[in-house]
Amino acid sequence: MNNKWTLALSALLLATSCTDKEEIEAGIQFESLSAQQTGINFSNDLDPQGPLNMIEYLYFNNGGGVAAGDLDGDGLDDLFFTGNQVPNKLYKNLGDFTFEDVTENAGIIQSGDWSNGVVMADINNDGLLDIMVTQVSGYKNLTGHHLVYLNLGGMKFREASEEVGLALAGFGTQASFFDYDQDGDLDVYLMNHSVHTPYSYGTAEKRNETDPSAGDKLLENIWETGVLSFVDVTQKAGILSSALGYGLGLHTGDLNGDGWDDIYVGNDFHENDYLYLNNQDKTFSQAQGDYLAHSSRFTMGVDAADIDGDGRTDLMSLDMMPDDPEIFLKSGGEDADKVSQIKETFGFGPQYSRNHLQINQNNQGFADVALMTRTHATDWSWSVLLQDYNNDGNTDIFISNGILNRPNDLDYINYLSNVDFAAYNQEQQKEIAQKLIAEMPTLKISNVVFEHQGGLDFKRLTKEAGMEETYSNGAAYADLDRDGRLDLIVNNINQKASILRNVSPGSKHWIGVDLKSDRATMGSKVSVYAEGSVWQKSQANARGFQSSSTPIIHFGLGDNAKIDSVYQRSCPHSRHR
């Protein structure tokens, strides 16, 4: 291998504390820190009184994202929040859970454009994390394009989307940077969502059509004579780019164990989720029909990790099945049999309105165990983050929840069915739209943590784990104070962002691995061996919903006080740069 890899162990193994076994088994606990404590006063406030609202734009209440990463090389992860109707914000981590708003001084554009997703990645391989923001434009009164902030060092950035070929306009949800062709630089998958038009309905054959605004895109990083540039290879690579795709969840990573990064796209509404397997020749094959028996119907956030400890990558996708029986009985659920039959006739696969926990079956497919593990119902769920939050060596599950207005409420649907919207003129329709929004039920739902008890046994935790009742959307994890416990950052609607400090009891062991290289590391797999146990994790860009978490790969080691070795796999094998 020409390139030089280093494993920067950003944390040493903690010394065992004197905490007794009962306290160690108390579970996962978070403490919510106020804006006065942290200095983070970002709030994704929405105003439905303007030209946009949930009646006019079906994804009005989907919220914004958050990204975490060390932007200035001081060893602490900084935070970037996206706003829909408010400006995006960048906060520098000062340590001890205090942050400074550096948005203006850093060169972040203060525009009123509708921002959704955000990711941090070293786009130009200079050793510094850059930032990309995906935006919605070309719909109603929304303008603008995706933004790329190249890191100049010293917490200064230059917006360069035009010059690198990423100033694209459309219905952007999220981007994910990954080295799909293993040439040592980061390419990008741009996931867009659709809106309800005649072009987004029809048989599955419509997947072969192209929609410039709603269709997803794959762009290859072309590095020529030191100039960063991206070119569209969507069609050539076999990526679908039609109005059928209501893309909300995105993950890029090796899903079949062959060492090459694949793509999972979670689609809302009638379209199936997409599972693209990398053919290792700059093309992808659609494998959802072969690898998935069924998937979530209204797929929102997705994440991937080794859930059952067999070294293979598993998947989780979120939907909006309520766990509260009273809410469940008042909510719209599965399709009627007749509708399901029509969808099957039209070429769509089976979908169910609930979370799916897909366990990898020897890299030949996935088996859903969400019902068996009781992780299937968490209400209107957005971000799922699969990580070890109490360092016991098992992968836990965090899920962010809440929707400002609940259009699937059966009483509201009955009310709506009696309104002939088309019978009124344009001015009257605006007035009626406001009345319809006012009639939608509102209900804050608690975020959820599932503590992994071993095997496929999970314990559901809400208030007892410090979870809040919010309208929460994008979320990320990062060890904000470097104490060895992963904290959570959540972007809320009409409420200050949540900074959840991990105060889980006990003193389990852990290690953090920070990959340093002159080549792209995203997608790399790292294995940690300790006293007969092995843990395997991958570095991934987009996680959860519209967000990206720290690039540092975190391992909880349980009671293992000593590691035997750390091994990095899937090193790109082409040119050194």
C-alpha positions in Angstrom: 0.0 0.0 0.0 1.5 3.4 -1.1 -0.4 5.6 1.3 0.4 5.9 4.9 -2.4 5.3 7.4 -2.3 6.2 11.1 -4.7 5.3 13.8 -4.9 8.2 16.1 -6.2 6.8 19.4 -8.1 9.9 20.5 -8.9 8.4 23.8 -7.1 5.9 26.1 -8.8 3.1 27.9 -10.3 4.5 31.1 -9.3 3.1 34.4 -11.9 0.9 36.1 -13.8 2.9 38.8 -15.1 1.7 42.1 -18.7 1.8 41.0 -20.6 -1.3 42.1 -22.2 -3.7 39.6 -25.7 -2.5 40.4 -24.9 1.1 39.5 -23.1 0.0 36.3 -26.3 -1.8 35.2 -28.5 1.3 35.8 -28.6 1.9 32.0 -28.2 4.9 29.8 -28.7 8.4 31.1 -28.6 11.8 29.4 -28.8 15.3 31.0 -30.3 18.1 28.9 -28.2 21.3 29.0 -29.8 24.7 28.6 -28.9 27.3 26.1 -27.6 29.4 28.9 -25.2 26.7 29.9 -23.9 25.9 26.4 -24.3 29.1 24.5 -26.2 27.3 21.7 -29.3 29.3 21.1 -30.2 27.9 17.7 -33.9 27.2 17.2 -35.4 26.1 13.9 -38.5 28.3 14.1 -41.2 27.8 11.4 -43.9 30.3 10.4 -46.7 28.7 8.5 -48.4 32.1 7.9 -46.2 32.9 4.9 -46.2 31.5 1.3 -45.1 28.0 2.6 -46.9 25.7 5.0 -47.7 22.0 5.4 -50.6 22.3 3.0 -48.5 24.0 0.3 -45.3 22.0 0.9 -45.8 18.5 2.4 -42.3 18.4 3.9 -42.7 21.8 5.7 -42.4 20.2 9.1 -39.5 17.8 8.4 -37.0 20.1 10.2 -33.3 20.6 9.9 -30.1 18.6 10.4 -26.9 18.9 12.5 -23.3 17.9 11.8 -20.5 17.3 14.3 -16.8 17.3 13.7 -13.5 19.0 14.6 -13.2 21.8 12.2 -10.2 23.6 13.6 -8.0 20.8 14.8 -8.2 21.5 18.5 -9.5 18.0 19.4 -13.1 19.1 20.1 -16.0 18.5 17.8 -17.8 21.7 16.6 -21.4 21.8 15.5 -23.3 23.1 12.5 -27.1 23.4 12.5 -29.3 23.9 9.4 -32.5 26.0 9.4 -35.4 26.0 7.1 -36.7 29.5 7.5 -33.9 30.7 9.8 -30.1 31.1 9.0 -27.8 28.2 9.4 -25.4 28.4 12.4 -21.9 27.2 13.2 -20.7 26.8 16.8 -17.1 26.4 17.9 -16.6 24.0 20.8 -14.7 25.8 23.6 -14.7 22.8 25.9 -16.7 21.9 29.0 -19.9 22.0 27.0 -19.6 25.7 26.1 -19.8 26.9 22.5 -19.4 30.2 20.6 -21.4 31.3 17.6 -18.8 31.9 14.9 -21.1 31.8 11.9 -20.4 35.3 10.6 -16.7 35.3 11.2 -16.3 31.8 9.7 -17.7 32.9 6.4 -21.0 31.0 6.5 -23.6 32.6 4.2 -26.5 34.1 6.1 -29.2 33.5 3.5 -32.9 32.8 3.9 -32.7 29.7 1.6 -34.4 26.5 2.8 -31.6 24.2 4.2 -32.2 20.6 5.0 -29.2 18.3 5.3 -25.6 18.9 6.3 -22.5 16.8 6.3 -18.9 17.2 7.2 -16.2 15.5 5.2 -12.7 16.2 3.9 -13.8 16.8 0.4 -10.5 18.0 -1.0 -8.2 15.6 1.0 -6.2 18.4 2.7 -6.7 17.0 6.2 -9.4 19.5 7.1 -13.2 18.8 7.4 -15.3 20.7 4.9 -19.1 21.3 5.1 -21.8 20.7 2.5 -25.4 21.9 3.0 -28.3 20.6 0.8 -31.1 23.0 0.1 -34.6 23.0 -1.5 -35.1 25.3 -4.5 -37.2 25.6 -7.6 -40.4 25.1 -5.6 -43.0 27.8 -4.7 -40.9 30.8 -3.6 -37.7 28.8 -2.7 -34.5 29.7 -4.5 -30.8 28.9 -4.1 -28.6 25.8 -4.5 -26.5 23.4 -2.5 -23.5 25.0 -0.6 -20.0 23.7 -0.2 -17.8 25.3 2.4 -14.1 24.5 1.9 -12.1 24.7 5.2 -9.3 27.3 5.0 -8.1 26.6 8.5 -8.5 28.6 11.6 -12.3 28.2 11.5 -12.5 30.1 8.2 -14.4 28.8 5.2 -14.9 29.7 1.5 -18.1 28.8 -0.3 -17.1 27.0 -3.5 -20.1 25.1 -4.8 -20.0 26.8 -8.2 -16.4 26.2 -8.9 -16.4 22.5 -7.9 -19.7 21.6 -9.7 -22.0 21.1 -6.7 -24.1 24.3 -6.9 -27.1 22.1 -8.0 -30.7 23.2 -7.5 -33.6 20.8 -6.6 -35.5 19.3 -3.8 -32.4 18.4 -1.7 -32.7 16.3 1.4 -29.2 15.1 2.2 -25.7 14.3 0.7 -23.2 11.6 1.6 -19.6 11.6 0.6 -18.0 8.2 0.0 -15.3 6.7 -2.3 -17.5 4.6 -4.5 -14.7 3.8 -7.0 -11.8 3.5 -4.5 -9.6 6.0 -6.3 -8.7 7.7 -3.0 -11.0 10.7 -3.2 -14.6 11.4 -2.0 -17.5 11.2 -4.5 -21.0 12.3 -3.4 -24.5 10.9 -3.6 -27.2 13.7 -3.6 -30.6 12.5 -2.3 -33.6 14.5 -3.3 -37.3 14.2 -2.4 -40.3 14.4 -4.6 -43.5 16.4 -4.2 -47.0 15.2 -5.1 -47.4 15.8 -8.8 -48.7 13.6 -11.7 -45.0 12.7 -12.3 -44.7 11.0 -8.9 -47.5 8.5 -9.5 -47.8 5.6 -11.8 -46.3 2.1 -12.2 -42.8 1.2 -11.1 -41.7 1.7 -14.7 -41.6 5.5 -14.0 -38.4 4.8 -12.1 -36.7 4.8 -15.5 -37.7 8.4 -16.1 -35.5 11.4 -15.1 -36.6 14.4 -13.0 -34.1 17.2 -12.6 -35.5 18.4 -9.3 -36.7 15.3 -7.5 -34.3 12.7 -8.9 -31.2 11.6 -7.0 -27.7 12.2 -8.4 -24.3 10.5 -8.1 -21.3 12.7 -8.8 -17.8 11.5 -9.2 -14.9 13.5 -7.8 -12.5 14.2 -10.7 -9.2 15.4 -9.5 -7.2 16.9 -12.3 -4.0 19.0 -11.8 -5.0 19.8 -8.3 -8.4 21.2 -9.2 -11.4 19.8 -7.3 -14.3 19.1 -9.6 -17.4 16.8 -9.6 -19.2 15.4 -12.7 -22.6 13.8 -12.9 -22.4 10.0 -13.4 -25.9 9.1 -12.3 -27.2 7.4 -15.4 -23.9 5.7 -16.3 -23.7 4.3 -12.7 -27.2 2.8 -12.8 -28.7 5.2 -10.2 -32.5 5.9 -10.4 -33.3 9.6 -10.8 -37.1 9.9 -11.1 -39.9 11.7 -9.4 -40.9 8.4 -7.7 -38.2 8.8 -5.2 -39.3 10.5 -2.0 -35.8 10.3 -0.5 -35.6 11.0 3.3 -33.0 8.5 4.7 -29.5 7.9 3.3 -26.6 5.6 4.1 -23.4 4.9 2.2 -21.2 2.0 3.3 -20.3 -1.6 2.7 -23.6 -3.6 3.2 -22.6 -7.0 1.7 -19.0 -7.4 3.1 -17.1 -7.2 -0.2 -15.1 -4.1 0.8 -16.9 -1.7 -1.5 -19.3 1.0 -0.4 -23.0 0.5 -1.3 -25.9 2.9 -1.1 -29.2 2.6 0.9 -32.0 5.2 0.2 -35.1 5.3 2.4 -38.1 6.5 0.4 -41.3 8.0 1.7 -44.8 7.0 0.4 -45.4 4.4 -2.3 -41.9 4.0 -3.6 -39.7 1.2 -2.3 -36.4 1.8 -0.5 -33.4 1.5 -2.8 -30.5 -0.8 -2.1 -27.7 -0.3 -4.5 -24.8 -2.9 -4.4 -21.5 -1.7 -5.8 -20.4 -3.7 -8.8 -16.8 -2.6 -8.3 -16.7 -1.1 -11.9 -18.2 2.3 -11.2 -21.7 0.9 -11.6 -24.4 -0.2 -9.1 -27.1 -2.9 -9.2 -30.5 -2.6 -7.6 -30.8 -5.3 -5.0 -33.7 -4.3 -2.8 -35.9 -7.1 -4.2 -33.3 -9.8 -3.5 -32.0 -8.5 -0.2 -35.2 -7.2 1.5 -38.4 -9.2 2.1 -40.1 -5.9 3.0 -39.3 -2.4 4.2 -40.8 0.6 6.0 -43.6 2.3 4.1 -42.9 5.9 5.0 -39.2 5.5 5.5 -37.5 8.4 7.2 -34.2 8.1 9.0 -31.8 5.2 8.4 -28.5 4.0 9.9 -26.3 1.0 9.7 -24.1 -0.8 12.2 -23.3 -4.3 13.5 -26.2 -4.8 15.9 -25.8 -8.5 16.8 -22.0 -8.6 17.0 -21.3 -11.0 14.1 -19.1 -8.6 12.2 -21.7 -7.9 9.5 -23.5 -4.6 8.9 -27.2 -4.4 9.8 -29.7 -1.8 9.0 -32.5 0.2 10.7 -35.1 2.3 9.1 -37.8 4.4 10.8 -41.5 4.9 10.1 -44.3 6.4 12.3 -46.2 3.6 14.0 -47.3 4.9 17.5 -46.5 2.8 20.5 -49.2 4.4 22.6 -52.5 2.5 22.0 -54.6 5.6 22.2 -52.6 7.4 19.6 -52.3 4.3 17.5 -56.1 3.9 17.3 -56.5 7.5 16.1 -53.8 7.3 13.4 -53.8 6.2 9.8 -51.9 3.0 9.3 -51.5 0.3 6.7 -52.9 0.4 3.2 -56.3 -1.3 2.6 -56.0 -4.7 1.0 -57.3 -3.3 -2.3 -54.6 -0.6 -2.3 -51.9 -3.1 -1.5 -53.0 -5.3 -4.4 -52.9 -2.3 -6.8 -49.4 -1.4 -5.7 -48.2 -5.0 -6.2 -49.8 -4.9 -9.7 -48.0 -1.7 -10.4 -44.6 -3.3 -9.5 -44.1 -2.0 -5.9 -42.8 -4.4 -3.2 -44.3 -5.0 0.2 -44.0 -2.2 2.8 -45.2 -1.9 6.4 -45.9 1.3 8.4 -43.4 0.6 11.2 -39.7 0.6 12.0 -37.6 -2.1 10.5 -34.5 -3.7 12.1 -32.8 -5.6 9.3 -30.3 -8.2 10.5 -27.6 -9.1 7.9 -27.9 -12.8 6.9 -24.3 -13.8 6.0 -24.1 -10.9 3.5 -26.8 -12.5 1.3 -29.8 -10.5 2.5 -31.5 -9.1 5.5 -34.2 -10.4 8.0 -36.4 -7.9 9.8 -36.6 -8.5 13.6 -38.2 -5.2 14.7 -41.4 -6.9 15.9 -39.4 -9.5 17.8 -37.2 -6.9 19.5 -40.1 -4.5 20.1 -38.3 -1.7 18.3 -41.0 -1.4 15.6 -43.1 1.4 17.1 -41.7 4.7 18.2 -44.3 7.1 16.7 -43.3 9.8 14.2 -39.6 9.1 14.1 -36.8 10.8 12.2 -33.2 10.1 13.2 -31.9 6.7 14.2 -28.4 6.6 15.5 -26.9 3.1 16.2 -24.1 3.5 18.8 -22.9 2.2 22.2 -24.1 4.9 24.6 -23.0 3.2 27.8 -19.8 1.6 26.6 -20.9 -1.9 27.5 -19.8 -3.3 24.1 -23.4 -3.5 22.7 -24.9 -1.3 20.0 -27.8 0.8 21.4 -30.4 2.7 19.5 -31.4 6.4 19.7 -34.4 7.7 17.9 -35.6 11.3 17.6 -39.4 11.9 17.5 -42.1 14.4 16.9 -44.1 16.2 14.2 -45.5 19.7 14.7 -48.8 18.8 13.0 -50.2 15.3 12.6 -51.9 15.0 9.2 -52.5 11.2 9.7 -54.9 11.8 12.6 -58.1 10.0 11.6 -60.4 12.8 13.0 -58.4 15.3 11.0 -58.6 13.1 7.9 -62.4 12.9 8.3 -62.6 16.7 8.7 -60.4 17.2 5.6 -62.5 14.9 3.5 -65.4 17.3 3.8 -63.4 20.3 2.5 -63.6 20.9 -1.3 -60.3 22.8 -1.6 -60.5 23.2 -5.4 -63.9 24.9 -5.2 -62.3 28.1 -3.9 -60.3 30.8 -5.6 -56.6 31.3 -4.9 -57.1 33.9 -2.2 -59.7 31.8 -0.5 -57.5 28.8 -0.7 -54.8 30.6 1.3 -57.3 31.4 4.1 -58.6 27.8 4.1 -55.1 26.4 4.2 -54.5 28.3 7.5 -57.7 26.9 8.9 -56.7 23.4 7.9 -53.3 23.7 9.6 -55.0 25.1 12.7 -57.2 22.0 12.8 -54.2 19.6 12.7 -53.5 18.0 16.1 -50.2 18.8 17.7 -48.4 16.5 20.1 -44.9 16.4 21.4 -43.5 12.9 21.6 -40.5 11.8 23.7 -37.3 10.7 22.0 -36.4 7.1 22.7 -33.3 5.1 23.6 -33.2 1.3 23.3 -30.6 -0.1 25.6 -29.1 -3.2 24.2 -29.1 -6.0 26.8 -27.2 -8.5 24.7 -28.3 -10.8 21.9 -31.4 -9.2 20.4 -32.9 -8.0 23.6 -33.5 -4.3 24.0 -34.9 -2.2 26.9 -37.0 0.9 25.9 -36.0 4.1 27.8 -37.6 7.5 27.6 -37.9 10.0 30.5 -35.8 7.7 32.8 -32.9 8.1 30.3 -33.3 11.9 30.2 -35.2 11.9 26.9 -37.3 15.0 26.2 -40.7 15.5 24.6 -40.0 17.7 21.6 -40.5 18.1 17.9 -37.1 16.6 17.1 -35.7 15.9 13.6 -32.0 15.8 12.7 -29.6 14.4 15.3 -25.9 13.5 15.7 -23.7 11.9 18.3 -20.2 13.1 19.4 -18.1 13.0 22.5 -18.3 16.7 23.0 -16.1 16.8 26.2 -13.9 13.8 25.4 -14.9 12.0 28.6 -15.4 8.7 26.6 -19.2 8.9 26.5 -21.1 9.8 23.4 -23.3 12.8 23.8 -26.3 13.7 21.5 -27.1 16.9 19.6 -30.7 17.3 18.3 -32.2 19.9 16.0 -35.7 20.8 17.2 -38.6 22.7 15.6 -39.7 25.9 17.5 -37.4 25.1 20.4 -33.7 25.5 21.2 -31.5 22.7 19.9 -31.0 19.9 22.5 -27.5 19.3 23.9 -27.8 16.0 25.7 -24.8 15.3 27.9 -24.2 11.6 28.5 -24.1 10.9 32.2 -24.6 7.1 32.0 -23.4 5.6 35.3 -20.5 3.3 35.6 -17.0 3.5 34.2 -16.8 1.0 31.3 -13.8 1.0 29.0 -13.7 2.6 25.6 -11.5 3.7 22.8 -11.9 6.3 20.0 -10.2 5.8 16.6 -9.5 8.9 14.5 -8.3 7.9 11.0 -5.5 10.1 9.5 -4.4 9.8 5.9 -3.5 11.6 2.7 -6.4 9.7 1.1 -10.1 9.5 1.7 -10.9 7.4 4.8 -14.7 7.6 4.7 -16.1 4.1 4.5 -13.1 2.5 6.2 -13.7 -0.4 8.6 -11.9 -0.7 11.9 -11.8 -3.8 14.1 -10.8 -3.7 17.8 -9.7 -7.0 19.4 -9.7 -7.3 23.2 -9.4 -10.5 25.3 -11.2 -12.8 22.9 -13.8 -10.2 21.9 -13.9 -8.3 18.6 -15.9 -5.2 17.5 -16.1 -3.9 14.0 -17.4 -0.4 12.9 -17.3 1.7 9.8 -16.7 5.4 9.3 -19.8 6.7 7.5 -20.7 10.2 6.4 -24.5 10.6 6.5 -26.3 9.1 9.5 -29.8 9.3 10.9 -31.8 12.1 9.2 -30.3 15.1 7.4 -27.2 14.9 9.7 -23.7 13.6 10.1 -22.0 12.5 13.4 -18.4 12.7 14.5 -16.0 11.0 12.1 -14.2 9.5 15.2 -15.0 5.8 15.4 -16.1 5.0 19.0 -15.9 1.6 20.6 -17.3 0.7 24.0 -15.3 -2.2 25.4 -17.3 -3.2 28.4 -15.2 -4.7 31.1 -12.2 -5.3 28.8 -9.4 -3.2 30.4 -6.9 -4.0 27.7 -7.0 -4.2 23.9 -4.9 -6.6 21.9 -4.9 -4.8 18.5 -6.6 -2.3 16.3 -7.0 -3.2 12.6 -8.1 -1.0 9.7 -9.6 -2.7 6.6 -10.9 -1.7 3.2 -8.0 0.7 2.5 -8.4 2.2 -1.0 -5.8 0.6 -3.2 -5.2 3.0 -6.1 -3.1 6.1 -6.6 -1.3 7.9 -3.8 -2.0 11.6 -3.7 
